[in-house]
């Protein structure tokens, strides 16, 4: 009998993280769901616990000590993480560099870059010890190109790709797979956060069919379910209507 794999997913309360939890549960993967909103974690857990074992951790990835403490608190049956999905991330504001809000900059760098590093740092040692594991970092098409007013957000996602490549090199000797999945326009709460609940968020996904969180979740499962000798190192995915960060075919 093969042992059930355990996946830890950050940002599991909404969007791609939640959709990935649902996709993994279908395939019997044991789940550690992480997020800042316990009530939402409880909702996801109750939806999935008939399909698989689920444990929740309530912490903020940008808090180094809280991250380490939370992951150390995992019970024995959830301690060995086979799959790490570094999904927690955000975009705040869409401003030219000269008028950008430094609090927005801090939030993006703290969560998108430092948060990813803190969670990885807490989990990688057990993977190197076992000489197995798979880390998937959720990047963005913004990590492949810079667009107007994207400055710091694009910088944070370029950093995610650089860290992913560095991880792949450093962890190669331990047989650990490291992948980056880079979505273009995905219809989630992302734009509401970026535009701080403003009306501008309403028009982001109008006039074309954006990617759905479930589309990315299926790609993530495909990535983790490849044979042992196959690693999807870096994958960029757009909706059909999107050609680049600034070119989207919209119906009038």
LINQUIHU-V767180 format. One line per field, one symbol per residue. ss: DSSP state (@ for helix, = for strand, . for the rest). A space follows every 50 residues. Layout:
BEGIN
ss=???
END
This chain:
BEGIN
ss=.....====.....@@@@@@@@@@@@...======..@@@@@@@@@@@.. ...=====.....@@@@@@@@@...@@@@...====..........@@@. .@@@@@@@@@@@@@@@@@@@@@@@@@@@@@...=====..@@@....... @@@@@@@@@@@@@@@@@@@@@@@@..=======..==..@@@@@....@@ @@@.......==@@@@@@@@@@@@.........====....=.....=.. ..
END
